[in-house]
Amino acid sequence: MMKWQPIETAPKDGTEIIGVYVPTGPYDADYSIIEWDGKYWVGKCDGYRAIEAQSDFRTEFHTPFVTHWMPLPPPPREAG
């Protein structure tokens, strides 16, 4: 059974995991697929770093706030 664990215990070897930020107050939790890039937890989308903003001058990537993590579940098997 998978359980949420403190982010300090997450693997930092490039393994993709589910990260969650649990805010205080009346706000909903925010979930992302993330991986450690050697310096930051990086949000992922379709296997690429999640872009927060892009312009003619620069691209900014989303660095999620993360408080807890758990391993990704295995993908479903194909029907048939």
Secondary structure as the mmCIF struct_conf table of DSSP 4:
data_model
#
loop_
_struct_conf.conf_type_id
_struct_conf.id
_struct_conf.beg_label_comp_id
_struct_conf.beg_label_asym_id
_struct_conf.beg_label_seq_id
_struct_conf.end_label_comp_id
_struct_conf.end_label_asym_id
_struct_conf.end_label_seq_id
STRN STRN1 GLN A 5 PRO A 6
HELX_RH_3T_P HELX_RH_3T_P1 ILE A 7 THR A 9
BEND BEND1 ALA A 10 ALA A 10
BEND BEND2 ASP A 13 GLY A 14
STRN STRN2 ILE A 17 TYR A 21
BEND BEND3 THR A 24 PRO A 26
STRN STRN3 ASP A 30 TRP A 36
BEND BEND4 GLY A 38 TYR A 40
STRN STRN4 TRP A 41 CYS A 45
TURN_TY1_P TURN_TY1_P1 ASP A 46 GLY A 47
STRN STRN5 TYR A 48 ARG A 49
HELX_LH_PP_P HELX_LH_PP_P1 ALA A 50 ALA A 50
STRN STRN6 ILE A 51 GLN A 54
BEND BEND5 ASP A 56 PHE A 57
STRN STRN7 THR A 59 PHE A 61
BEND BEND6 THR A 67 THR A 67
STRN STRN8 HIS A 68 PRO A 71
HELX_LH_PP_P HELX_LH_PP_P2 LEU A 72 ALA A 79
#
